[in-house]
């Protein structure tokens, strides 16, 4: 029986850490107050307020946002693009 390779690439670690939809895709869920301000948003860096994180994602990935019913929305961002943005912000 052949030995199975269980190693995980760095890209797979990032996708796992940030939540994934289809392979290589990061999913970020947003919930809004009735006023339209952001209530909660996942994958938010600790140094940013929820609204600031949403605004930054909207500027960087406008085509990747989908509004949903009930005061919700979701970003579906390619993991390599999301990782590149995180590295830009860290520098």
PDB file of N, CA, C and O in Angstrom:
ATOM      1  N   UNK A   1       0.839  -1.169   0.000  1.00  0.00           N
ATOM      2  CA  UNK A   1       0.000   0.000   0.000  1.00  0.00           C
ATOM      3  C   UNK A   1       0.891   1.240   0.000  1.00  0.00           C
ATOM      4  O   UNK A   1       1.831   1.323   0.790  1.00  0.00           O
ATOM      5  N   UNK A   2       0.608   2.198  -0.870  1.00  0.00           N
ATOM      6  CA  UNK A   2       1.428   3.404  -1.003  1.00  0.00           C
ATOM      7  C   UNK A   2       1.198   4.337   0.178  1.00  0.00           C
ATOM      8  O   UNK A   2       0.091   4.456   0.703  1.00  0.00           O
ATOM      9  N   UNK A   3       2.286   4.995   0.575  1.00  0.00           N
ATOM     10  CA  UNK A   3       2.193   5.957   1.673  1.00  0.00           C
ATOM     11  C   UNK A   3       1.521   7.230   1.161  1.00  0.00           C
ATOM     12  O   UNK A   3       1.860   7.744   0.095  1.00  0.00           O
ATOM     13  N   UNK A   4       0.572   7.719   1.933  1.00  0.00           N
ATOM     14  CA  UNK A   4      -0.172   8.911   1.529  1.00  0.00           C
ATOM     15  C   UNK A   4       0.547  10.154   2.040  1.00  0.00           C
ATOM     16  O   UNK A   4       1.014  10.184   3.178  1.00  0.00           O
ATOM     17  N   UNK A   5       0.636  11.190   1.184  1.00  0.00           N
ATOM     18  CA  UNK A   5       1.278  12.447   1.562  1.00  0.00           C
ATOM     19  C   UNK A   5       0.244  13.338   2.237  1.00  0.00           C
ATOM     20  O   UNK A   5      -0.692  13.814   1.595  1.00  0.00           O
ATOM     21  N   UNK A   6       0.419  13.561   3.541  1.00  0.00           N
ATOM     22  CA  UNK A   6      -0.527  14.375   4.297  1.00  0.00           C
ATOM     23  C   UNK A   6      -0.024  15.791   4.529  1.00  0.00           C
ATOM     24  O   UNK A   6      -0.581  16.515   5.355  1.00  0.00           O
ATOM     25  N   UNK A   7       1.016  16.198   3.818  1.00  0.00           N
ATOM     26  CA  UNK A   7       1.534  17.546   4.007  1.00  0.00           C
ATOM     27  C   UNK A   7       0.535  18.563   3.468  1.00  0.00           C
ATOM     28  O   UNK A   7      -0.209  18.286   2.526  1.00  0.00           O
ATOM     29  N   UNK A   8       0.531  19.731   4.074  1.00  0.00           N
ATOM     30  CA  UNK A   8      -0.398  20.795   3.695  1.00  0.00           C
ATOM     31  C   UNK A   8       0.418  21.984   3.220  1.00  0.00           C
ATOM     32  O   UNK A   8       1.374  22.395   3.877  1.00  0.00           O
ATOM     33  N   UNK A   9       0.036  22.532   2.079  1.00  0.00           N
ATOM     34  CA  UNK A   9       0.761  23.683   1.560  1.00  0.00           C
ATOM     35  C   UNK A   9       0.365  24.936   2.321  1.00  0.00           C
ATOM     36  O   UNK A   9      -0.659  24.961   3.004  1.00  0.00           O
ATOM     37  N   UNK A  10       1.187  25.982   2.200  1.00  0.00           N
ATOM     38  CA  UNK A  10       0.895  27.253   2.854  1.00  0.00           C
ATOM     39  C   UNK A  10      -0.437  27.817   2.376  1.00  0.00           C
ATOM     40  O   UNK A  10      -1.210  28.344   3.176  1.00  0.00           O
ATOM     41  N   UNK A  11      -0.707  27.713   1.093  1.00  0.00           N
ATOM     42  CA  UNK A  11      -1.969  28.223   0.541  1.00  0.00           C
ATOM     43  C   UNK A  11      -3.159  27.494   1.157  1.00  0.00           C
ATOM     44  O   UNK A  11      -4.169  28.124   1.470  1.00  0.00           O
ATOM     45  N   UNK A  12      -3.059  26.178   1.337  1.00  0.00           N
ATOM     46  CA  UNK A  12      -4.145  25.421   1.951  1.00  0.00           C
ATOM     47  C   UNK A  12      -4.345  25.844   3.399  1.00  0.00           C
ATOM     48  O   UNK A  12      -5.480  25.910   3.872  1.00  0.00           O
ATOM     49  N   UNK A  13      -3.252  26.134   4.112  1.00  0.00           N
ATOM     50  CA  UNK A  13      -3.365  26.618   5.485  1.00  0.00           C
ATOM     51  C   UNK A  13      -4.130  27.922   5.540  1.00  0.00           C
ATOM     52  O   UNK A  13      -4.970  28.105   6.421  1.00  0.00           O
ATOM     53  N   UNK A  14      -3.862  28.828   4.624  1.00  0.00           N
ATOM     54  CA  UNK A  14      -4.531  30.125   4.594  1.00  0.00           C
ATOM     55  C   UNK A  14      -6.015  29.937   4.331  1.00  0.00           C
ATOM     56  O   UNK A  14      -6.845  30.548   5.005  1.00  0.00           O
ATOM     57  N   UNK A  15      -6.356  29.110   3.371  1.00  0.00           N
ATOM     58  CA  UNK A  15      -7.765  28.878   3.055  1.00  0.00           C
ATOM     59  C   UNK A  15      -8.476  28.269   4.249  1.00  0.00           C
ATOM     60  O   UNK A  15      -9.600  28.659   4.566  1.00  0.00           O
ATOM     61  N   UNK A  16      -7.832  27.313   4.919  1.00  0.00           N
ATOM     62  CA  UNK A  16      -8.434  26.696   6.089  1.00  0.00           C
ATOM     63  C   UNK A  16      -8.601  27.710   7.205  1.00  0.00           C
ATOM     64  O   UNK A  16      -9.629  27.723   7.882  1.00  0.00           O
ATOM     65  N   UNK A  17      -7.612  28.554   7.404  1.00  0.00           N
ATOM     66  CA  UNK A  17      -7.671  29.535   8.477  1.00  0.00           C
ATOM     67  C   UNK A  17      -8.748  30.579   8.257  1.00  0.00           C
ATOM     68  O   UNK A  17      -9.324  31.080   9.223  1.00  0.00           O
ATOM     69  N   UNK A  18      -9.026  30.911   7.034  1.00  0.00           N
ATOM     70  CA  UNK A  18      -9.962  31.994   6.761  1.00  0.00           C
ATOM     71  C   UNK A  18     -11.327  31.522   6.290  1.00  0.00           C
ATOM     72  O   UNK A  18     -12.182  32.356   5.991  1.00  0.00           O
ATOM     73  N   UNK A  19     -11.558  30.253   6.214  1.00  0.00           N
ATOM     74  CA  UNK A  19     -12.856  29.757   5.754  1.00  0.00           C
ATOM     75  C   UNK A  19     -12.875  29.702   4.238  1.00  0.00           C
ATOM     76  O   UNK A  19     -12.450  30.648   3.574  1.00  0.00           O
ATOM     77  N   UNK A  20     -13.355  28.622   3.699  1.00  0.00           N
ATOM     78  CA  UNK A  20     -13.305  28.502   2.249  1.00  0.00           C
ATOM     79  C   UNK A  20     -14.640  28.079   1.683  1.00  0.00           C
ATOM     80  O   UNK A  20     -15.420  27.373   2.322  1.00  0.00           O
ATOM     81  N   UNK A  21     -14.878  28.528   0.471  1.00  0.00           N
ATOM     82  CA  UNK A  21     -16.049  28.099  -0.282  1.00  0.00           C
ATOM     83  C   UNK A  21     -15.566  27.008  -1.205  1.00  0.00           C
ATOM     84  O   UNK A  21     -15.274  25.898  -0.760  1.00  0.00           O
ATOM     85  N   UNK A  22     -15.480  27.311  -2.484  1.00  0.00           N
ATOM     86  CA  UNK A  22     -14.874  26.361  -3.395  1.00  0.00           C
ATOM     87  C   UNK A  22     -13.366  26.435  -3.175  1.00  0.00           C
ATOM     88  O   UNK A  22     -12.881  27.356  -2.519  1.00  0.00           O
ATOM     89  N   UNK A  23     -12.641  25.495  -3.706  1.00  0.00           N
ATOM     90  CA  UNK A  23     -11.205  25.431  -3.463  1.00  0.00           C
ATOM     91  C   UNK A  23     -10.522  26.733  -3.856  1.00  0.00           C
ATOM     92  O   UNK A  23     -10.741  27.251  -4.951  1.00  0.00           O
ATOM     93  N   UNK A  24      -9.695  27.259  -2.958  1.00  0.00           N
ATOM     94  CA  UNK A  24      -8.947  28.466  -3.242  1.00  0.00           C
ATOM     95  C   UNK A  24      -9.749  29.745  -3.098  1.00  0.00           C
ATOM     96  O   UNK A  24      -9.400  30.766  -3.690  1.00  0.00           O
ATOM     97  N   UNK A  25     -10.816  29.703  -2.322  1.00  0.00           N
ATOM     98  CA  UNK A  25     -11.689  30.861  -2.178  1.00  0.00           C
ATOM     99  C   UNK A  25     -11.926  31.156  -0.700  1.00  0.00           C
ATOM    100  O   UNK A  25     -12.211  30.245   0.078  1.00  0.00           O
ATOM    101  N   UNK A  26     -11.809  32.417  -0.314  1.00  0.00           N
ATOM    102  CA  UNK A  26     -12.059  32.851   1.051  1.00  0.00           C
ATOM    103  C   UNK A  26     -13.459  33.449   1.107  1.00  0.00           C
ATOM    104  O   UNK A  26     -13.826  34.259   0.255  1.00  0.00           O
ATOM    105  N   UNK A  27     -14.238  33.051   2.107  1.00  0.00           N
ATOM    106  CA  UNK A  27     -15.591  33.558   2.290  1.00  0.00           C
ATOM    107  C   UNK A  27     -15.601  34.462   3.519  1.00  0.00           C
ATOM    108  O   UNK A  27     -15.174  34.055   4.600  1.00  0.00           O
ATOM    109  N   UNK A  28     -16.085  35.678   3.351  1.00  0.00           N
ATOM    110  CA  UNK A  28     -16.206  36.622   4.461  1.00  0.00           C
ATOM    111  C   UNK A  28     -17.673  37.020   4.565  1.00  0.00           C
ATOM    112  O   UNK A  28     -18.238  37.591   3.633  1.00  0.00           O
ATOM    113  N   UNK A  29     -18.282  36.712   5.706  1.00  0.00           N
ATOM    114  CA  UNK A  29     -19.690  37.012   5.932  1.00  0.00           C
ATOM    115  C   UNK A  29     -19.837  38.346   6.652  1.00  0.00           C
ATOM    116  O   UNK A  29     -19.058  38.672   7.548  1.00  0.00           O
ATOM    117  N   UNK A  30     -20.851  39.114   6.245  1.00  0.00           N
ATOM    118  CA  UNK A  30     -21.119  40.431   6.821  1.00  0.00           C
ATOM    119  C   UNK A  30     -22.575  40.469   7.277  1.00  0.00           C
ATOM    120  O   UNK A  30     -23.466  39.978   6.584  1.00  0.00           O
ATOM    121  N   UNK A  31     -22.806  41.056   8.450  1.00  0.00           N
ATOM    122  CA  UNK A  31     -24.169  41.317   8.935  1.00  0.00           C
ATOM    123  C   UNK A  31     -24.270  42.805   9.234  1.00  0.00           C
ATOM    124  O   UNK A  31     -23.346  43.414   9.773  1.00  0.00           O
ATOM    125  N   UNK A  32     -25.412  43.375   8.871  1.00  0.00           N
ATOM    126  CA  UNK A  32     -25.614  44.815   9.010  1.00  0.00           C
ATOM    127  C   UNK A  32     -26.695  45.133  10.036  1.00  0.00           C
ATOM    128  O   UNK A  32     -27.627  44.355  10.242  1.00  0.00           O
ATOM    129  N   UNK A  33     -26.550  46.298  10.678  1.00  0.00           N
ATOM    130  CA  UNK A  33     -27.621  46.858  11.498  1.00  0.00           C
ATOM    131  C   UNK A  33     -28.703  47.384  10.553  1.00  0.00           C
ATOM    132  O   UNK A  33     -28.435  47.571   9.366  1.00  0.00           O
ATOM    133  N   UNK A  34     -29.916  47.626  11.050  1.00  0.00           N
ATOM    134  CA  UNK A  34     -30.960  48.220  10.202  1.00  0.00           C
ATOM    135  C   UNK A  34     -30.567  49.585   9.620  1.00  0.00           C
ATOM    136  O   UNK A  34     -31.126  50.013   8.611  1.00  0.00           O
ATOM    137  N   UNK A  35     -29.618  50.258  10.250  1.00  0.00           N
ATOM    138  CA  UNK A  35     -29.152  51.557   9.757  1.00  0.00           C
ATOM    139  C   UNK A  35     -28.225  51.433   8.553  1.00  0.00           C
ATOM    140  O   UNK A  35     -27.932  52.428   7.890  1.00  0.00           O
ATOM    141  N   UNK A  36     -27.764  50.220   8.270  1.00  0.00           N
ATOM    142  CA  UNK A  36     -26.843  50.006   7.157  1.00  0.00           C
ATOM    143  C   UNK A  36     -25.387  49.915   7.582  1.00  0.00           C
ATOM    144  O   UNK A  36     -24.536  49.564   6.765  1.00  0.00           O
ATOM    145  N   UNK A  37     -25.078  50.218   8.831  1.00  0.00           N
ATOM    146  CA  UNK A  37     -23.710  50.069   9.341  1.00  0.00           C
ATOM    147  C   UNK A  37     -23.419  48.590   9.588  1.00  0.00           C
ATOM    148  O   UNK A  37     -24.334  47.794   9.796  1.00  0.00           O
ATOM    149  N   UNK A  38     -22.144  48.237   9.562  1.00  0.00           N
ATOM    150  CA  UNK A  38     -21.744  46.843   9.759  1.00  0.00           C
ATOM    151  C   UNK A  38     -21.871  46.471  11.232  1.00  0.00           C
ATOM    152  O   UNK A  38     -21.370  47.179  12.105  1.00  0.00           O
ATOM    153  N   UNK A  39     -22.534  45.374  11.494  1.00  0.00           N
ATOM    154  CA  UNK A  39     -22.665  44.823  12.834  1.00  0.00           C
ATOM    155  C   UNK A  39     -21.513  43.862  13.093  1.00  0.00           C
ATOM    156  O   UNK A  39     -20.738  44.054  14.030  1.00  0.00           O
ATOM    157  N   UNK A  40     -21.400  42.822  12.259  1.00  0.00           N
ATOM    158  CA  UNK A  40     -20.307  41.856  12.392  1.00  0.00           C
ATOM    159  C   UNK A  40     -19.757  41.514  11.015  1.00  0.00           C
ATOM    160  O   UNK A  40     -20.470  41.533  10.012  1.00  0.00           O
ATOM    161  N   UNK A  41     -18.468  41.201  11.001  1.00  0.00           N
ATOM    162  CA  UNK A  41     -17.802  40.755   9.776  1.00  0.00           C
ATOM    163  C   UNK A  41     -16.646  39.857  10.201  1.00  0.00           C
ATOM    164  O   UNK A  41     -15.858  40.232  11.069  1.00  0.00           O
ATOM    165  N   UNK A  42     -16.539  38.692   9.607  1.00  0.00           N
ATOM    166  CA  UNK A  42     -15.471  37.778  10.022  1.00  0.00           C
ATOM    167  C   UNK A  42     -14.162  38.084   9.291  1.00  0.00           C
ATOM    168  O   UNK A  42     -14.128  38.855   8.332  1.00  0.00           O
ATOM    169  N   UNK A  43     -13.111  37.472   9.764  1.00  0.00           N
ATOM    170  CA  UNK A  43     -11.749  37.627   9.237  1.00  0.00           C
ATOM    171  C   UNK A  43     -11.208  39.036   9.445  1.00  0.00           C
ATOM    172  O   UNK A  43     -10.287  39.454   8.742  1.00  0.00           O
ATOM    173  N   UNK A  44     -11.763  39.766  10.391  1.00  0.00           N
ATOM    174  CA  UNK A  44     -11.369  41.161  10.621  1.00  0.00           C
ATOM    175  C   UNK A  44     -10.083  41.226  11.438  1.00  0.00           C
ATOM    176  O   UNK A  44      -9.980  40.589  12.486  1.00  0.00           O
ATOM    177  N   UNK A  45      -9.105  41.993  10.963  1.00  0.00           N
ATOM    178  CA  UNK A  45      -7.906  42.226  11.772  1.00  0.00           C
ATOM    179  C   UNK A  45      -8.289  42.945  13.071  1.00  0.00           C
ATOM    180  O   UNK A  45      -9.206  43.767  13.080  1.00  0.00           O
ATOM    181  N   UNK A  46      -7.602  42.641  14.142  1.00  0.00           N
ATOM    182  CA  UNK A  46      -7.944  43.196  15.450  1.00  0.00           C
ATOM    183  C   UNK A  46      -7.845  44.715  15.507  1.00  0.00           C
ATOM    184  O   UNK A  46      -8.540  45.351  16.299  1.00  0.00           O
ATOM    185  N   UNK A  47      -6.991  45.301  14.677  1.00  0.00           N
ATOM    186  CA  UNK A  47      -6.790  46.747  14.730  1.00  0.00           C
ATOM    187  C   UNK A  47      -7.825  47.532  13.923  1.00  0.00           C
ATOM    188  O   UNK A  47      -7.739  48.758  13.857  1.00  0.00           O
ATOM    189  N   UNK A  48      -8.800  46.857  13.308  1.00  0.00           N
ATOM    190  CA  UNK A  48      -9.810  47.542  12.503  1.00  0.00           C
ATOM    191  C   UNK A  48     -11.203  47.349  13.092  1.00  0.00           C
ATOM    192  O   UNK A  48     -11.538  46.276  13.593  1.00  0.00           O
ATOM    193  N   UNK A  49     -12.000  48.397  13.023  1.00  0.00           N
ATOM    194  CA  UNK A  49     -13.411  48.308  13.392  1.00  0.00           C
ATOM    195  C   UNK A  49     -14.149  47.559  12.280  1.00  0.00           C
ATOM    196  O   UNK A  49     -13.677  47.536  11.143  1.00  0.00           O
ATOM    197  N   UNK A  50     -15.304  46.942  12.586  1.00  0.00           N
ATOM    198  CA  UNK A  50     -16.038  46.202  11.551  1.00  0.00           C
ATOM    199  C   UNK A  50     -16.344  47.040  10.302  1.00  0.00           C
ATOM    200  O   UNK A  50     -16.179  46.552   9.184  1.00  0.00           O
ATOM    201  N   UNK A  51     -16.783  48.286  10.473  1.00  0.00           N
ATOM    202  CA  UNK A  51     -17.117  49.120   9.320  1.00  0.00           C
ATOM    203  C   UNK A  51     -15.874  49.440   8.490  1.00  0.00           C
ATOM    204  O   UNK A  51     -15.935  49.471   7.261  1.00  0.00           O
ATOM    205  N   UNK A  52     -14.743  49.680   9.168  1.00  0.00           N
ATOM    206  CA  UNK A  52     -13.494  49.978   8.462  1.00  0.00           C
ATOM    207  C   UNK A  52     -13.026  48.780   7.628  1.00  0.00           C
ATOM    208  O   UNK A  52     -12.550  48.950   6.505  1.00  0.00           O
ATOM    209  N   UNK A  53     -13.163  47.575   8.178  1.00  0.00           N
ATOM    210  CA  UNK A  53     -12.774  46.363   7.456  1.00  0.00           C
ATOM    211  C   UNK A  53     -13.665  46.175   6.229  1.00  0.00           C
ATOM    212  O   UNK A  53     -13.172  45.856   5.147  1.00  0.00           O
ATOM    213  N   UNK A  54     -14.965  46.371   6.392  1.00  0.00           N
ATOM    214  CA  UNK A  54     -15.894  46.271   5.271  1.00  0.00           C
ATOM    215  C   UNK A  54     -15.543  47.295   4.193  1.00  0.00           C
ATOM    216  O   UNK A  54     -15.502  46.959   3.009  1.00  0.00           O
ATOM    217  N   UNK A  55     -15.291  48.535   4.593  1.00  0.00           N
ATOM    218  CA  UNK A  55     -14.945  49.583   3.626  1.00  0.00           C
ATOM    219  C   UNK A  55     -13.675  49.227   2.858  1.00  0.00           C
ATOM    220  O   UNK A  55     -13.593  49.429   1.647  1.00  0.00           O
ATOM    221  N   UNK A  56     -12.691  48.696   3.574  1.00  0.00           N
ATOM    222  CA  UNK A  56     -11.429  48.315   2.930  1.00  0.00           C
ATOM    223  C   UNK A  56     -11.641  47.182   1.922  1.00  0.00           C
ATOM    224  O   UNK A  56     -11.097  47.218   0.818  1.00  0.00           O
ATOM    225  N   UNK A  57     -12.429  46.187   2.304  1.00  0.00           N
ATOM    226  CA  UNK A  57     -12.718  45.081   1.386  1.00  0.00           C
ATOM    227  C   UNK A  57     -13.504  45.563   0.171  1.00  0.00           C
ATOM    228  O   UNK A  57     -13.260  45.109  -0.947  1.00  0.00           O
ATOM    229  N   UNK A  58     -14.447  46.483   0.386  1.00  0.00           N
ATOM    230  CA  UNK A  58     -15.238  47.016  -0.737  1.00  0.00           C
ATOM    231  C   UNK A  58     -14.364  47.768  -1.733  1.00  0.00           C
ATOM    232  O   UNK A  58     -14.585  47.693  -2.941  1.00  0.00           O
ATOM    233  N   UNK A  59     -13.375  48.489  -1.227  1.00  0.00           N
ATOM    234  CA  UNK A  59     -12.474  49.233  -2.118  1.00  0.00           C
ATOM    235  C   UNK A  59     -11.544  48.292  -2.877  1.00  0.00           C
ATOM    236  O   UNK A  59     -11.262  48.502  -4.057  1.00  0.00           O
ATOM    237  N   UNK A  60     -11.073  47.258  -2.192  1.00  0.00           N
ATOM    238  CA  UNK A  60     -10.096  46.343  -2.796  1.00  0.00           C
ATOM    239  C   UNK A  60     -10.756  45.279  -3.686  1.00  0.00           C
ATOM    240  O   UNK A  60     -10.199  44.901  -4.717  1.00  0.00           O
ATOM    241  N   UNK A  61     -11.936  44.800  -3.290  1.00  0.00           N
ATOM    242  CA  UNK A  61     -12.595  43.693  -3.994  1.00  0.00           C
ATOM    243  C   UNK A  61     -14.068  44.002  -4.286  1.00  0.00           C
ATOM    244  O   UNK A  61     -14.938  43.245  -3.857  1.00  0.00           O
ATOM    245  N   UNK A  62     -14.369  45.078  -4.994  1.00  0.00           N
ATOM    246  CA  UNK A  62     -15.782  45.448  -5.197  1.00  0.00           C
ATOM    247  C   UNK A  62     -16.593  44.404  -5.967  1.00  0.00           C
ATOM    248  O   UNK A  62     -17.783  44.236  -5.700  1.00  0.00           O
ATOM    249  N   UNK A  63     -15.985  43.716  -6.895  1.00  0.00           N
ATOM    250  CA  UNK A  63     -16.716  42.729  -7.704  1.00  0.00           C
ATOM    251  C   UNK A  63     -16.946  41.415  -6.961  1.00  0.00           C
ATOM    252  O   UNK A  63     -17.706  40.567  -7.428  1.00  0.00           O
ATOM    253  N   UNK A  64     -16.295  41.239  -5.808  1.00  0.00           N
ATOM    254  CA  UNK A  64     -16.404  39.987  -5.066  1.00  0.00           C
ATOM    255  C   UNK A  64     -17.465  40.027  -3.975  1.00  0.00           C
ATOM    256  O   UNK A  64     -17.647  39.042  -3.259  1.00  0.00           O
ATOM    257  N   UNK A  65     -18.164  41.141  -3.835  1.00  0.00           N
ATOM    258  CA  UNK A  65     -19.199  41.271  -2.807  1.00  0.00           C
ATOM    259  C   UNK A  65     -20.571  40.949  -3.383  1.00  0.00           C
ATOM    260  O   UNK A  65     -20.910  41.379  -4.486  1.00  0.00           O
ATOM    261  N   UNK A  66     -21.355  40.188  -2.625  1.00  0.00           N
ATOM    262  CA  UNK A  66     -22.728  39.864  -3.008  1.00  0.00           C
ATOM    263  C   UNK A  66     -23.659  40.211  -1.848  1.00  0.00           C
ATOM    264  O   UNK A  66     -23.535  39.635  -0.767  1.00  0.00           O
ATOM    265  N   UNK A  67     -24.591  41.147  -2.056  1.00  0.00           N
ATOM    266  CA  UNK A  67     -25.582  41.419  -1.009  1.00  0.00           C
ATOM    267  C   UNK A  67     -26.578  40.265  -0.921  1.00  0.00           C
ATOM    268  O   UNK A  67     -26.930  39.655  -1.931  1.00  0.00           O
ATOM    269  N   UNK A  68     -27.018  39.981   0.281  1.00  0.00           N
ATOM    270  CA  UNK A  68     -28.004  38.931   0.516  1.00  0.00           C
ATOM    271  C   UNK A  68     -29.197  39.526   1.259  1.00  0.00           C
ATOM    272  O   UNK A  68     -29.121  40.650   1.756  1.00  0.00           O
ATOM    273  N   UNK A  69     -30.273  38.797   1.337  1.00  0.00           N
ATOM    274  CA  UNK A  69     -31.461  39.254   2.052  1.00  0.00           C
ATOM    275  C   UNK A  69     -31.213  39.256   3.562  1.00  0.00           C
ATOM    276  O   UNK A  69     -30.304  38.589   4.056  1.00  0.00           O
ATOM    277  N   UNK A  70     -32.027  40.007   4.272  1.00  0.00           N
ATOM    278  CA  UNK A  70     -31.980  39.979   5.733  1.00  0.00           C
ATOM    279  C   UNK A  70     -30.811  40.718   6.339  1.00  0.00           C
ATOM    280  O   UNK A  70     -30.360  40.355   7.426  1.00  0.00           O
ATOM    281  N   UNK A  71     -30.302  41.742   5.676  1.00  0.00           N
ATOM    282  CA  UNK A  71     -29.206  42.515   6.244  1.00  0.00           C
ATOM    283  C   UNK A  71     -27.888  41.776   6.275  1.00  0.00           C
ATOM    284  O   UNK A  71     -27.105  41.924   7.213  1.00  0.00           O
ATOM    285  N   UNK A  72     -27.642  40.986   5.257  1.00  0.00           N
ATOM    286  CA  UNK A  72     -26.404  40.211   5.192  1.00  0.00           C
ATOM    287  C   UNK A  72     -25.739  40.402   3.843  1.00  0.00           C
ATOM    288  O   UNK A  72     -26.350  40.894   2.894  1.00  0.00           O
ATOM    289  N   UNK A  73     -24.485  40.007   3.773  1.00  0.00           N
ATOM    290  CA  UNK A  73     -23.746  40.017   2.526  1.00  0.00           C
ATOM    291  C   UNK A  73     -22.552  39.093   2.660  1.00  0.00           C
ATOM    292  O   UNK A  73     -22.238  38.624   3.754  1.00  0.00           O
ATOM    293  N   UNK A  74     -21.890  38.832   1.547  1.00  0.00           N
ATOM    294  CA  UNK A  74     -20.735  37.940   1.575  1.00  0.00           C
ATOM    295  C   UNK A  74     -19.728  38.339   0.505  1.00  0.00           C
ATOM    296  O   UNK A  74     -20.092  38.714  -0.610  1.00  0.00           O
ATOM    297  N   UNK A  75     -18.463  38.248   0.870  1.00  0.00           N
ATOM    298  CA  UNK A  75     -17.364  38.391  -0.079  1.00  0.00           C
ATOM    299  C   UNK A  75     -16.872  36.990  -0.401  1.00  0.00           C
ATOM    300  O   UNK A  75     -16.723  36.166   0.501  1.00  0.00           O
ATOM    301  N   UNK A  76     -16.618  36.710  -1.667  1.00  0.00           N
ATOM    302  CA  UNK A  76     -15.991  35.463  -2.115  1.00  0.00           C
ATOM    303  C   UNK A  76     -14.731  35.879  -2.867  1.00  0.00           C
ATOM    304  O   UNK A  76     -14.793  36.292  -4.025  1.00  0.00           O
ATOM    305  N   UNK A  77     -13.593  35.766  -2.196  1.00  0.00           N
ATOM    306  CA  UNK A  77     -12.331  36.297  -2.706  1.00  0.00           C
ATOM    307  C   UNK A  77     -11.352  35.146  -2.931  1.00  0.00           C
ATOM    308  O   UNK A  77     -11.225  34.260  -2.086  1.00  0.00           O
ATOM    309  N   UNK A  78     -10.670  35.162  -4.057  1.00  0.00           N
ATOM    310  CA  UNK A  78      -9.629  34.156  -4.314  1.00  0.00           C
ATOM    311  C   UNK A  78      -8.589  34.241  -3.201  1.00  0.00           C
ATOM    312  O   UNK A  78      -8.147  35.331  -2.838  1.00  0.00           O
ATOM    313  N   UNK A  79      -8.203  33.095  -2.664  1.00  0.00           N
ATOM    314  CA  UNK A  79      -7.316  33.084  -1.503  1.00  0.00           C
ATOM    315  C   UNK A  79      -5.978  33.755  -1.773  1.00  0.00           C
ATOM    316  O   UNK A  79      -5.420  34.384  -0.874  1.00  0.00           O
ATOM    317  N   UNK A  80      -5.446  33.638  -2.989  1.00  0.00           N
ATOM    318  CA  UNK A  80      -4.161  34.282  -3.270  1.00  0.00           C
ATOM    319  C   UNK A  80      -4.300  35.807  -3.253  1.00  0.00           C
ATOM    320  O   UNK A  80      -3.389  36.499  -2.799  1.00  0.00           O
ATOM    321  N   UNK A  81      -5.418  36.338  -3.737  1.00  0.00           N
ATOM    322  CA  UNK A  81      -5.643  37.791  -3.711  1.00  0.00           C
ATOM    323  C   UNK A  81      -5.850  38.273  -2.274  1.00  0.00           C
ATOM    324  O   UNK A  81      -5.360  39.337  -1.896  1.00  0.00           O
ATOM    325  N   UNK A  82      -6.578  37.487  -1.477  1.00  0.00           N
ATOM    326  CA  UNK A  82      -6.820  37.845  -0.080  1.00  0.00           C
ATOM    327  C   UNK A  82      -5.512  37.832   0.708  1.00  0.00           C
ATOM    328  O   UNK A  82      -5.246  38.741   1.494  1.00  0.00           O
ATOM    329  N   UNK A  83      -4.706  36.808   0.499  1.00  0.00           N
ATOM    330  CA  UNK A  83      -3.415  36.705   1.178  1.00  0.00           C
ATOM    331  C   UNK A  83      -2.507  37.872   0.807  1.00  0.00           C
ATOM    332  O   UNK A  83      -1.827  38.428   1.669  1.00  0.00           O
ATOM    333  N   UNK A  84      -2.493  38.245  -0.468  1.00  0.00           N
ATOM    334  CA  UNK A  84      -1.673  39.379  -0.914  1.00  0.00           C
ATOM    335  C   UNK A  84      -2.110  40.662  -0.216  1.00  0.00           C
ATOM    336  O   UNK A  84      -1.265  41.465   0.179  1.00  0.00           O
ATOM    337  N   UNK A  85      -3.420  40.867  -0.058  1.00  0.00           N
ATOM    338  CA  UNK A  85      -3.907  42.059   0.627  1.00  0.00           C
ATOM    339  C   UNK A  85      -3.492  42.053   2.097  1.00  0.00           C
ATOM    340  O   UNK A  85      -3.086  43.088   2.627  1.00  0.00           O
ATOM    341  N   UNK A  86      -3.588  40.908   2.757  1.00  0.00           N
ATOM    342  CA  UNK A  86      -3.176  40.826   4.158  1.00  0.00           C
ATOM    343  C   UNK A  86      -1.690  41.136   4.308  1.00  0.00           C
ATOM    344  O   UNK A  86      -1.288  41.805   5.261  1.00  0.00           O
ATOM    345  N   UNK A  87      -0.880  40.656   3.377  1.00  0.00           N
ATOM    346  CA  UNK A  87       0.557  40.915   3.442  1.00  0.00           C
ATOM    347  C   UNK A  87       0.860  42.384   3.183  1.00  0.00           C
ATOM    348  O   UNK A  87       1.778  42.937   3.789  1.00  0.00           O
ATOM    349  N   UNK A  88       0.102  43.031   2.289  1.00  0.00           N
ATOM    350  CA  UNK A  88       0.257  44.477   2.057  1.00  0.00           C
ATOM    351  C   UNK A  88      -0.032  45.249   3.335  1.00  0.00           C
ATOM    352  O   UNK A  88       0.703  46.169   3.693  1.00  0.00           O
ATOM    353  N   UNK A  89      -1.106  44.872   4.022  1.00  0.00           N
ATOM    354  CA  UNK A  89      -1.516  45.578   5.230  1.00  0.00           C
ATOM    355  C   UNK A  89      -0.550  45.348   6.382  1.00  0.00           C
ATOM    356  O   UNK A  89      -0.398  46.208   7.250  1.00  0.00           O
ATOM    357  N   UNK A  90       0.105  44.190   6.394  1.00  0.00           N
ATOM    358  CA  UNK A  90       1.044  43.878   7.465  1.00  0.00           C
ATOM    359  C   UNK A  90       2.347  44.659   7.322  1.00  0.00           C
ATOM    360  O   UNK A  90       3.040  44.907   8.308  1.00  0.00           O
ATOM    361  N   UNK A  91       2.673  45.042   6.100  1.00  0.00           N
ATOM    362  CA  UNK A  91       3.947  45.736   5.849  1.00  0.00           C
ATOM    363  C   UNK A  91       3.895  47.188   6.266  1.00  0.00           C
ATOM    364  O   UNK A  91       4.883  47.908   6.122  1.00  0.00           O
TER     365      UNK A  91
END
